[in-house]
Each structure stands twice: as structure tokens, then as C-alpha cells.
Amino acid sequence: MYVKTLNNEIQDFPYSLKNLKEDNPNTSFPAKLSDEMLAEWGVYRIVYADRPAVEHNETIVANAAPTLIDGAWVLGWSVILMTDDEISAIALDVRFKRDELLTQCDWTQMPDSPLDSTTKASWATYRIALRDISEQAGFPTNITWPTAP
């Protein structure tokens, strides 16, 4: 992916080599264009920034356009603080999933369950971990789901 610029101002993004050839129909371009040759036309390769780590109350969004950083056009990320409503909606989804997982293993704790006492205890431990999901430090966006026995 490329960006077309004029005086370090974005003219067109995203931009491609096909766009360059279409914009210049009377120009014969070599099969492989070097970065230096592209720069003569105001066209630069996009460098992709690493996805940043976020806190449990933040989300990341890909930037819509690249930014010129140290001579390179970098397509990066924006870290945005989530609203209370967004966090509440995610928490509701997590609790719904947790409740479904608990329902799926209810049978393991019934008196007539065919499980031996050790296996039944493993399932009980799993169910406690599910119920404690909302107590995890990263709840609701950064949680570790327990593994069923």
C-alpha cells in the first residue's frame, strides 16, 4: 500500500502502483519501481506500526491515514478510552458467555452424576473459576477463561 503526497501533504490514500500508472498513462514505468523512483512521483510505501498494548478500559482503532514519522509514512493506531456504556456492554456479553458455560456443566454437580468424586471436584473448581470471572483484574476486556476438565 502506498500514499501519494505533495509537499508532505497527503493527496491520495490508499494509493497503488496501478493508480500511479493510470494517473500517468503516457509514462513508461519499469517493471520494478524503486523507492527513490516512487518518491520522484510523490508516492511512498506505507510502514505499518506495531499494534499497541492497551489497558482493560481502552480500545485501539486503526488510523484512517498514515502520518509522516522520521521520513516514513506510518499507518498507526489510536488508543481510545472506552465509555462506561461500552464497558458495561462487554461485561454483559462476558457474563452471558459465563452463564452459558455454567449451564452446560450443571449436570456435573448433580447427585446422580456418573462422575467419580475427583472428576466432580475438578468440575466444581472449574465452575468456581467461571463464577469468579468478574473478579479478574482485567474484567471485562482482558480476562483469562478457565479450561474445562
Backbone hydrogen bonds, N-H to C=O, Kabsch-Sander energy under -0.5 kcal/mol:
donor,donor_aa,acceptor,acceptor_aa,energy
2,Y,15,Y,-2.1
3,V,44,Y,-2.1
4,K,12,D,-2.6
5,T,3,V,-0.5
5,T,42,G,-3.6
6,L,9,E,-2.2
9,E,6,L,-1.2
11,Q,4,K,-3.5
12,D,4,K,-1.8
15,Y,2,Y,-2.2
20,L,16,S,-1.9
21,K,17,L,-2.2
22,E,18,K,-2.4
23,D,19,N,-2.6
24,N,20,L,-1.0
27,T,24,N,-1.6
29,F,27,T,-0.7
33,L,31,A,-0.5
34,S,32,K,-0.5
38,L,34,S,-2.4
39,A,35,D,-2.2
40,E,36,E,-1.2
41,W,37,M,-0.7
41,W,38,L,-1.2
42,G,39,A,-1.5
43,V,38,L,-2.6
44,Y,3,V,-2.4
46,I,1,M,-2.2
47,V,73,W,-2.9
49,A,47,V,-0.5
49,A,75,L,-2.3
58,E,55,E,-1.8
59,T,80,I,-2.7
61,V,78,S,-2.3
63,N,76,G,-2.5
67,T,74,V,-2.8
69,I,67,T,-0.7
69,I,72,A,-3.3
72,A,69,I,-1.9
73,W,45,R,-0.6
74,V,67,T,-3.1
74,V,72,A,-0.8
75,L,47,V,-3.0
76,G,74,V,-0.8
78,S,61,V,-2.6
80,I,59,T,-3.3
80,I,78,S,-0.6
82,M,57,N,-2.8
87,I,83,T,-2.2
88,S,84,D,-2.5
89,A,85,D,-2.2
90,I,86,E,-2.0
91,A,87,I,-2.5
92,L,88,S,-2.2
93,D,89,A,-1.9
94,V,90,I,-2.4
95,R,91,A,-2.6
96,F,92,L,-2.1
97,K,93,D,-2.3
98,R,94,V,-2.7
99,D,95,R,-2.7
100,E,96,F,-2.1
101,L,97,K,-2.4
102,L,98,R,-2.3
103,T,99,D,-2.4
104,Q,100,E,-2.2
105,C,101,L,-0.8
105,C,102,L,-0.8
106,D,103,T,-1.2
108,T,105,C,-1.3
109,Q,106,D,-2.0
110,M,107,W,-1.1
113,S,110,M,-1.9
120,K,116,D,-2.6
121,A,117,S,-2.1
122,S,118,T,-1.9
123,W,119,T,-2.1
124,A,120,K,-2.1
125,T,121,A,-2.2
126,Y,122,S,-2.1
127,R,123,W,-2.4
128,I,124,A,-2.0
129,A,125,T,-2.2
130,L,126,Y,-2.0
131,R,127,R,-2.4
132,D,128,I,-1.7
133,I,130,L,-1.5
135,E,132,D,-2.1
136,Q,133,I,-1.7
139,F,136,Q,-1.6
141,T,138,G,-1.0
142,N,138,G,-2.7
145,W,143,I,-0.6
